[in-house]
Amino acid sequence: MATIKIDDREYDLDKLSEEAKNQLISIQFVDAELQHLNAQAAVLQTARLAYSNALNAALPADVPAKKTAKKPN
């Protein structure tokens, strides 16, 4: 007998309606996709940081920072 806990209540999976089982399968699919997308986002953020660091290393060091003039009040 397999059970699942939803909102602090345990349900026997064998006794769930087909509609409830289908909704559960859909939730599990969406949860897996969200986990996959979060993992992809982490990889992309890491790659972006690496590219940013590489860009900074490739830029000439002798270019002075541009100063912005303050406007009088």
Order of alpha helices (4+ residues) and beta strands (2+ residues): beta-beta-alpha
